[in-house]
Amino acid sequence: MYPFLWLFNQIIAIYSFLLIAHVILSVLISFGIVNSRQPFVSAVGEFLYRITEPLLGPIRRRMPNLGPIDVSPVVLLLALQFVQIAVNYYARGLL
């Protein structure tokens, strides 16, 4: 059971890292620090968008419009942490 729990925790950690990288890249692009027309930046941005959008999209549709502020990544990070803690708690209780 522990190898599956370890794998689950690693997947959550990697996805959280990719989500934070997506937020940082979008902030850098919006402030004009990074040019989104460069091929490498465009490829990384497209990859991060395709990885994070399936979970961020439904959250964005249900959240109220706050103007230029997007809090959906924060909500997703909290939800991921909640799921990770709940799964760890119940999995360790079963062993």
C-alpha positions as CSV (number, residue, x, y, z in Angstrom):
1,M,0.0,0.0,0.0
2,Y,2.8,2.4,0.7
3,P,4.2,2.4,-2.8
4,F,0.8,3.5,-4.2
5,L,0.6,6.1,-1.5
6,W,4.0,7.4,-2.4
7,L,3.1,7.5,-6.1
8,F,-0.1,9.4,-5.3
9,N,1.8,11.9,-3.2
10,Q,4.4,12.4,-5.9
11,I,1.8,13.0,-8.6
12,I,0.1,15.6,-6.4
13,A,3.5,17.3,-5.8
14,I,4.4,17.4,-9.4
15,Y,1.0,18.7,-10.5
16,S,1.2,21.4,-7.8
17,F,4.7,22.4,-9.1
18,L,3.4,22.6,-12.6
19,L,0.4,24.7,-11.5
20,I,2.7,27.1,-9.7
21,A,4.9,27.3,-12.8
22,H,1.9,28.1,-14.9
23,V,0.9,30.9,-12.6
24,I,4.5,32.4,-12.5
25,L,4.8,32.2,-16.3
26,S,1.4,33.8,-16.9
27,V,2.4,36.7,-14.5
28,L,5.8,37.1,-16.3
29,I,4.0,37.2,-19.6
30,S,1.4,39.7,-18.5
31,F,4.0,42.1,-17.1
32,G,6.0,41.9,-20.3
33,I,9.1,40.4,-18.7
34,V,8.9,37.3,-20.9
35,N,8.0,37.5,-24.6
36,S,5.4,34.9,-25.3
37,R,6.3,34.8,-29.0
38,Q,9.6,33.1,-28.4
39,P,9.4,29.5,-29.4
40,F,10.6,28.1,-26.1
41,V,8.4,30.2,-24.0
42,S,5.4,29.5,-26.2
43,A,6.1,25.7,-26.0
44,V,6.4,25.8,-22.2
45,G,3.3,28.0,-21.9
46,E,1.3,25.7,-24.2
47,F,2.4,22.6,-22.2
48,L,1.5,24.2,-18.9
49,Y,-1.9,25.4,-20.2
50,R,-2.7,21.9,-21.5
51,I,-1.8,20.3,-18.3
52,T,-3.5,22.7,-15.9
53,E,-6.6,23.8,-17.8
54,P,-8.6,20.5,-17.5
55,L,-8.8,21.2,-13.7
56,L,-8.7,25.0,-13.7
57,G,-11.5,25.4,-16.3
58,P,-14.4,24.0,-14.3
59,I,-13.2,26.0,-11.2
60,R,-13.1,29.2,-13.3
61,R,-16.6,28.6,-14.6
62,R,-18.0,28.3,-11.1
63,M,-16.1,31.2,-9.5
64,P,-17.5,34.7,-9.5
65,N,-15.8,37.2,-11.8
66,L,-13.2,39.1,-9.9
67,G,-11.9,41.1,-12.8
68,P,-8.2,40.6,-13.6
69,I,-7.6,38.5,-10.5
70,D,-7.7,34.8,-11.0
71,V,-7.9,32.8,-7.8
72,S,-8.7,29.5,-9.4
73,P,-5.1,28.2,-9.0
74,V,-5.3,28.9,-5.2
75,V,-8.6,27.0,-5.0
76,L,-7.1,24.1,-7.0
77,L,-4.0,24.0,-4.8
78,L,-6.1,23.9,-1.6
79,A,-8.3,21.2,-3.1
80,L,-5.2,19.1,-4.1
81,Q,-3.8,19.5,-0.6
82,F,-7.1,18.5,1.0
83,V,-7.4,15.4,-1.2
84,Q,-3.8,14.5,-0.5
85,I,-4.2,14.8,3.3
86,A,-7.5,12.9,3.3
87,V,-6.2,10.0,1.2
88,N,-3.0,9.8,3.4
89,Y,-5.1,9.9,6.6
90,Y,-7.5,7.1,5.4
91,A,-4.8,5.0,3.8
92,R,-2.7,5.0,6.9
93,G,-5.7,4.2,9.0
94,L,-6.4,1.1,6.9
95,L,-2.8,-0.3,7.5
